């Protein structure tokens, strides 16, 4: 019988993350807020970090399974709690949450213990930031991935500037600037996922891992177990990935957001019904935060030459400036207006300031990339694990 080793925080009303010892060598980390699509909050990130650190130094642990209860893996970070605490003047709380999430993602990426993410349903934002660092990332035909942060005045983070920047061609720019959703087949094709398994076989795969993995199992051996359940992954006719070598690379390799949008609009004017993703991309970029678009494009481009650690530090600084609001008051207001319009007012018509990408000053973007130095907040410190990062990512 499985032994429940759930750890509770004193002020929690329910187990938002549960931990199970499923066999002598396998541990499970399960996101458990299914009614809300498993958004990640401070308490959850703290528990995950603390427990993963225990697993890292437990010689009995051979593998960690990361999964979620419900129809979604994770809809991202708990933005509503972030906005409410910031509006109440507690800007440090969201950044403390962000710090925990970043540390958990880095620990997963550098852990010497293989981590297997079983990603079923929606995975976005912070949830994607965690699962993308796993050794094996298993998706199904029902998996949907997106990084929609530019639509609420933020930018793709929790390691996204690292893993998106390493996708083929300019596909990372496409996903980051449009917030486009892609399915499990596309995730495997572009490298975001390592294995495709049909949803009907996921429970069998999970049982096989629990039964066959030992304390000394290698990542390669675990991958071979997963491969036995792997199904054929095929791109749909209208998938944007089919246009990677043509439209995406031609448009999203342009130097600026303005040039990218202009070239996309030209493509949209001559595209057929099969290329409706092009028109959707134009609409998404036009409705997103102009400042976020500028920050995002620069982050992805710079991320290509930086390590995961460097990307996480840079993301932490940018996020800190956005939440603190002392670098650019317009951007601070933009964050709240965008979140309120999309999450509270539901009118989906945020009033971005400045309202167009042409009006975003490069000096303002530069300031958001500067190191953050707030005396009341200690610096980010990433956990130092012994795993081989280059081999896992």
Helices and strands as residue ranges (DSSP letters): E 3-4, E 17-21, E 26-31, G 34-36, H 42-56, E 63-68, H 79-87, H 91-110, E 114-119, E 122-124, H 125-131, E 136-139, E 144-146, G 149-152, H 160-163, H 171-178, E 182-183, H 184-190, E 195-196, G 199-201, H 202-212, H 219-227, G 240-243, I 244-248, H 249-252, H 257-270, G 273-275, H 276-287, H 290-303, H 308-324, H 329-339, I 340-345, G 357-359, H 362-368, H 389-392
